[in-house]
Every structure is written in C-alpha cells, then in structure tokens.
C-alpha cells in the first residue's frame, strides 16, 4: 500500500475524522475501524500527516489508544495538539485525556448517513 497522498484510503480516514465532534477524541485504531480499515491505526497517523489544509481535518482530535497525545511531551506538535483540544474544553493532564469522558461514541445512523463509502 502506498503512503502517497493519493492513497484512496486516506480519503476514507479524513472523512471519518471530520465527523469527530468538537470536545471529543477518537483513537487511531477507532478511526481505522470506523473507516473500514481494521488493524490500520498507523495508516491513520500517516493519512493525517498528508491531509490537505484545504479540508481542515481536525487531526488534533485523534489520540492513541491509551488516551494520550502521541507526540513527545513538550514538543511543538504536542503543545499545538494540547492547545487545540483545550480550546474545545477537552481536559489534558500530563498529555492524557480521560477516554470515559471525552471519547467519541458515534451513533450507527450518524455513520451510515454521513459516510459515503
């Protein structure tokens, strides 16, 4: 599978991430599953890195399965993601988000009507 921006799976991933509401987060694996790409959590990370700025994919709402920001604590990207989440009232303590409180739990009908694949 290619890592180039034209990878058709990237569009599926971007479309899924676009559905995460403000104030909620999802894990890389959760996005992969919802996009019909089970086991492809790393592909989600790559796809987010290639997301065109023009479609404004809310990449900051995607975290790892332990509820943590994946960037190294204190790095520029870490601080950017933390700041964006905090502006949406997501509580970030030591790089961690409480999944019980902030994890996106989409309704099946929401996915069926909004995703085009």
ROLUMZA-275476 format. One record per residue: x negated, y negated, z negated of N, C-alpha, C, O, CB in turn; residue in three letters. Coordinates in pm, whole numbers, padded with zeros to 5 digits, always signed. Glycine has a CB too. Layout:
// ROLUMZA-275476
XYZXYZXYZXYZXYZAla/...
// end
This chain:
// ROLUMZA-275476
-00083+00117+00000+00000+00000+00000-00088-00125+00000-00187-00132-00073+00095+00001-00121Unk/-00051-00219+00080-00131-00340+00095-00105-00439-00018+00006-00446-00071-00102-00406+00229Unk/-00208-00515-00054-00193-00620-00155-00174-00756-00090-00176-00859-00158-00316-00624-00248Unk/-00156-00758+00040-00143-00885+00111-00005-00946+00084+00091-00875+00055-00165-00865+00261Unk/+00004-01079+00095+00130-01147+00067+00249-01096+00148+00363-01111+00104+00114-01292+00092Unk/+00225-01037+00265+00338-00990+00345+00392-00853+00301+00481-00799+00366+00297-00984+00489Unk/+00339-00799+00194+00387-00672+00141+00538-00684+00115+00579-00770+00037+00310-00632+00009Unk/+00621-00600+00178+00767-00614+00162+00815-00594+00018+00920-00646-00020+00836-00515+00252Unk/+00740-00519-00060+00780-00500-00200+00767-00628-00281+00837-00644-00382+00697-00390-00263Unk/+00680-00718-00240+00664-00843-00313+00796-00921-00313+00834-00978-00415+00552-00929-00250Unk/+00865-00923-00200+00992-00997-00193+01095-00938-00289+01172-01012-00349+01047-00995-00049Unk/+01095-00808-00304+01187-00743-00399+01154-00785-00542+01242-00812-00623+01180-00588-00386Unk/+01025-00789-00570+00980-00828-00704+01015-00974-00731+01068-01007-00837+00827-00806-00719Unk/+00986-01062-00636+01017-01204-00654+01166-01225-00675+01207-01302-00761+00968-01285-00534Unk/+01248-01155-00595+01393-01169-00608+01441-01126-00747+01531-01187-00804+01465-01087-00500Unk/+01380-01022-00800+01418-00973-00932+01374-01072-01041+01452-01102-01132+01355-00834-00958Unk/+01252-01122-01032+01202-01218-01131+01285-01346-01128+01307-01408-01232+01053-01250-01105Unk/+01331-01386-01011+01415-01506-01000+01545-01494-01080+01606-01596-01113+01448-01534-00855Unk/+01588-01373-01111+01712-01352-01187+01694-01365-01339+01792-01378-01412+01769-01215-01155Unk/+01570-01362-01387+01548-01372-01533+01593-01510-01577+01541-01610-01529+01395-01347-01570Unk/+01690-01517-01669+01739-01648-01711+01639-01722-01801+01554-01662-01865+01871-01633-01784Unk/+01653-01853-01803+01571-01934-01894+01591-01885-02036+01702-01850-02075+01606-02086-01883Unk/+01482-01882-02112+01489-01838-02251+01482-01688-02269+01497-01638-02381+01615-01888-02311Unk/+01458-01613-02160+01445-01467-02166+01316-01425-02100+01260-01499-02019+01566-01397-02099Unk/+01269-01307-02134+01148-01249-02073+01178-01106-02030+01274-01044-02075+01028-01254-02173Unk/+01093-01055-01942+01101-00915-01899+00958-00863-01887+00865-00940-01865+01179-00901-01762Unk/+00942-00734-01902+00809-00676-01888+00781-00644-01741+00872-00633-01660+00796-00548-01975Unk/+00653-00629-01711+00613-00594-01575+00681-00463-01532+00731-00453-01420+00459-00580-01566Unk/+00682-00365-01623+00745-00236-01592+00895-00248-01572+00952-00182-01485+00717-00137-01702Unk/+00960-00331-01653+01104-00353-01639+01135-00413-01502+01229-00371-01435+01156-00445-01752Unk/+01056-00511-01460+01077-00572-01329+01056-00469-01219+01133-00463-01124+00983-00694-01309Unk/+00951-00388-01231+00926-00284-01131+01045-00190-01122+01090-00157-01012+00797-00205-01165Unk/+01096-00146-01236+01212-00055-01236+01334-00120-01172+01400-00059-01087+01246-00013-01380Unk/+01364-00243-01211+01482-00312-01158+01469-00342-01009+01569-00351-00937+01505-00442-01234Unk/+01345-00356-00962+01321-00382-00819+01319-00252-00739+01295-00254-00618+01189-00457-00801Unk/+01343-00139-00805+01343-00011-00735+01203+00041-00709+01181+00118-00615+01417-00022-00606Unk/+01108-00001-00793+00968+00039-00776+00914+00097-00906+00815+00047-00960+00881-00081-00731Unk/+00977+00203-00958+00933+00257-01087+00786+00296-01086+00734+00350-00988+01017+00378-01125Unk/+00719+00268-01198+00578+00300-01211+00484+00202-01144+00363+00227-01137+00555+00434-01155Unk/+00536+00092-01095+00455-00006-01021+00439-00138-01096+00444-00245-01036+00517-00032-00885Unk/+00420-00130-01228+00406-00251-01310+00289-00338-01263+00300-00460-01260+00387-00214-01457Unk/+00179-00275-01225+00063-00353-01179+00091-00426-01049+00039-00535-01025-00059-00262-01162Unk/+00174-00365-00965+00213-00429-00840+00291-00558-00870+00280-00656-00797+00298-00334-00752Unk/+00369-00557-00977+00444-00676-01017+00346-00790-01047+00366-00903-01002+00533-00647-01140Unk/+00242-00760-01121+00142-00861-01151+00077-00917-01026+00058-01038-01014+00037-00804-01242Unk/+00043-00829-00932-00017-00875-00807+00081-00959-00728+00044-01063-00672-00063-00756-00723Unk/+00206-00915-00722+00308-00989-00646+00326-01130-00703+00342-01226-00627+00443-00914-00647Unk/+00325-01142-00833+00342-01274-00895+00226-01365-00858+00244-01486-00841+00353-01261-01047Unk/+00107-01308-00845-00009-01386-00805+00000-01437-00662-00063-01537-00628-00133-01304-00821Unk/+00078-01369-00578+00094-01409-00438+00224-01486-00413+00252-01523-00299+00090-01288-00350Unk/+00302-01510-00516+00431-01577-00497+00411-01717-00440+00334-01797-00494+00508-01585-00631Unk/+00481-01747-00331+00469-01882-00273+00526-01986-00369+00631-01965-00429+00541-01889-00136Unk/+00457-02097-00382+00505-02204-00470+00643-02253-00427+00721-02301-00510+00405-02320-00471Unk/+00672-02243-00300+00799-02294-00246+00923-02225-00303+01030-02285-00307+00800-02280-00096Unk/+00910-02099-00349+01029-02031-00403+01036-02037-00555+01132-01987-00615+01030-01887-00358Unk/+00936-02098-00618+00938-02124-00762+00976-02003-00847+01069-02009-00927+01032-02236-00790Unk/+00903-01895-00828+00924-01773-00906+00881-01801-01051+00769-01845-01074+00843-01650-00846Unk/+00970-01776-01149+00935-01803-01289+00844-01695-01348+00885-01619-01436+01063-01814-01373Unk/+00722-01690-01298+00623-01588-01335+00600-01585-01486+00567-01480-01542+00492-01614-01263Unk/+00617-01699-01550+00588-01709-01693+00683-01626-01779+00654-01603-01896+00594-01853-01737Unk/+00794-01582-01723+00891-01502-01797+00858-01354-01796+00933-01273-01852+01030-01524-01741Unk/+00747-01316-01733+00707-01175-01725+00588-01154-01817+00485-01221-01807+00673-01134-01577Unk/+00603-01058-01908+00502-01028-02009+00476-00878-02011+00541-00803-01938+00546-01078-02150Unk/+00381-00833-02092+00354-00690-02095+00454-00615-02183+00536-00676-02252+00211-00665-02145Unk/+00448-00484-02180+00548-00401-02248+00540-00408-02400+00634-00366-02468+00532-00258-02205Unk/+00430-00461-02453+00420-00479-02598+00475-00615-02641+00471-00649-02759+00274-00465-02642Unk/+00526-00692-02546+00581-00823-02578+00475-00931-02585+00495-01035-02647+00653-00817-02707Unk/+00361-00907-02520+00251-01004-02527+00226-01069-02391+00251-01011-02286+00124-00935-02575Unk/+00175-01191-02398+00124-01257-02279-00003-01181-02239-00087-01152-02324+00095-01412-02304Unk/-00016-01151-02112-00129-01067-02068-00260-01141-02050-00366-01078-02048-00094-01001-01940Unk/-00256-01271-02039-00380-01348-02024-00454-01353-02158-00391-01345-02263-00351-01490-01973Unk/-00586-01367-02155-00662-01378-02280-00617-01499-02362-00599-01609-02308-00812-01386-02251Unk/-00600-01478-02492-00558-01586-02581-00655-01703-02568-00777-01686-02574-00551-01537-02728Unk/-00599-01822-02552-00679-01942-02541-00719-01979-02400-00766-02091-02376-00801-01927-02621Unk/-00701-01887-02304-00737-01919-02165-00637-02020-02108-00529-02040-02162-00739-01789-02078Unk/-00677-02083-02000-00590-02182-01936-00455-02122-01897-00350-02183-01921-00660-02241-01811Unk/-00456-02003-01836-00331-01939-01795-00246-01899-01916-00124-01911-01913-00361-01815-01709Unk/-00311-01852-02022-00239-01818-02144-00165-01941-02197-00046-01935-02227-00336-01764-02251Unk/-00236-02051-02209-00176-02174-02262-00064-02225-02172+00037-02276-02221-00283-02282-02279Unk/-00082-02212-02041+00022-02254-01947+00148-02169-01964+00258-02223-01972-00030-02245-01801Unk/+00131-02037-01970+00246-01948-01986+00315-01971-02120+00437-01980-02127+00202-01801-01974Unk/+00237-01982-02224+00292-02008-02358+00372-02138-02359+00483-02142-02411+00179-02014-02463Unk/+00316-02242-02300+00384-02372-02295+00514-02366-02219+00615-02421-02263+00294-02475-02233Unk/+00513-02298-02104+00636-02286-02024+00743-02209-02100+00860-02247-02096+00606-02216-01890Unk/+00704-02102-02168+00801-02025-02246+00856-02108-02361+00976-02105-02388+00736-01897-02301Unk/+00770-02183-02427+00815-02264-02540+00912-02374-02496+01002-02410-02571+00695-02325-02611Unk/+00894-02427-02375+00989-02528-02326+01127-02467-02304+01227-02540-02296+00938-02592-02196Unk/+01133-02335-02293+01261-02264-02278+01308-02205-02411+01398-02120-02413+01247-02151-02173Unk/+01249-02251-02521+01284-02207-02656+01252-02060-02685+01312-02000-02773+01429-02231-02680Unk/+01158-02004-02612+01108-01869-02641+00997-01886-02745+00902-01960-02723+01055-01796-02510Unk/+01011-01817-02857+00913-01826-02964+00793-01737-02931+00808-01617-02909+00976-01786-03100Unk/+00674-01797-02929+00549-01725-02901+00459-01740-03023+00413-01850-03054+00479-01780-02770Unk/+00433-01630-03091+00345-01630-03208+00225-01540-03181+00241-01420-03160+00421-01584-03335Unk/+00106-01598-03183-00017-01523-03155-00009-01449-03021-00059-01337-03008-00045-01423-03267Unk/+00052-01512-02923+00062-01453-02790+00169-01348-02775+00177-01281-02672-00067-01393-02753Unk/+00252-01331-02878+00354-01226-02877+00495-01287-02880+00519-01391-02942+00334-01132-02998Unk/+00585-01219-02811+00726-01257-02806+00807-01141-02862+00781-01026-02827+00771-01294-02659Unk/+00904-01169-02948+00988-01063-03003+01086-01017-02896+01180-01088-02860+01065-01112-03131Unk/+01062-00895-02845+01145-00844-02738+01290-00824-02782+01382-00843-02702+01088-00713-02686Unk/+01312-00786-02907+01450-00766-02954+01532-00893-02942+01654-00889-02922+01451-00718-03099Unk/+01465-01005-02953+01534-01134-02948+01537-01196-02809+01636-01257-02771+01470-01229-03044Unk/+01429-01180-02733+01414-01255-02608+01412-01172-02480+01407-01228-02371+01291-01333-02615Unk/+01416-01039-02491+01409-00958-02368+01540-00966-02290+01650-00956-02345+01377-00811-02402Unk/+01524-00986-02161+01637-00992-02068+01700-00854-02058+01631-00756-02031+01593-01043-01929Unk/+01829-00847-02078+01906-00724-02062+02013-00750-01957+02127-00781-01992+01969-00676-02198Unk/+01978-00737-01829+02075-00772-01724+02194-00678-01721+02183-00558-01748+02007-00772-01589Unk/+02305-00734-01687+02427-00658-01666+02417-00592-01529+02369-00654-01434+02554-00750-01677Unk/+02462-00469-01517+02452-00397-01390+02521-00473-01278+02468-00479-01167+02513-00258-01404Unk/+02637-00530-01305+02709-00603-01200+02629-00725-01154+02633-00762-01037+02848-00646-01249Unk/+02557-00787-01248+02472-00902-01213+02370-00861-01108+02348-00932-01010+02401-00959-01338Unk/+02308-00746-01128+02208-00699-01035+02269-00658-00901+02214-00688-00795+02132-00582-01095Unk/+02381-00589-00906+02444-00542-00783+02486-00656-00691+02477-00644-00569+02564-00457-00816Unk/+02533-00765-00749+02582-00874-00669+02474-00975-00628+02491-01047-00530+02690-00944-00743Unk/+02366-00979-00703+02265-01081-00675+02144-01030-00598+02077-01108-00531+02219-01142-00803Unk/+02115-00902-00607+02000-00848-00534+02045-00795-00399+02151-00733-00387+01931-00738-00615Unk/+01964-00820-00299+02004-00783-00162+01936-00658-00110+01935-00636+00011+01974-00896-00069Unk/+01880-00577-00197+01817-00453-00150+01882-00334-00213+01843-00221-00187+01667-00452-00180Unk/
// end
